[in-house]
Amino acid sequence: MTQKTVIKISDDILKKATRCKKNISCLRDENAEICKVELCIENKIHFIKCINSKPCSYKIPFGYSFVCICPVRKELYNRYKI
């Protein structure tokens, strides 16, 4: 039997996610699709591969790629490598 990881995101981080149009579904729905972090630089800059072309308030184009500035998504990757 595998043990499920308990994900905890601080209230400070959650309060910073004011522009999330998905109501932070990445934490509420374990089947939620989230963009994949392809490269992370010093736990600050997160290059992502988007799962779809829908607009996102936290997705910033950078050349042929995108950078994610969502505080919750960054914390998920930095702490849990999700």
Summary of the structure (lengths in Angstrom):
residues: 82
radius of gyration: 12.7
end to end distance: 20.3
largest distance: 43.2
contacts: 168
relative contact order: 0.23
helix: 24%
strand: 23%
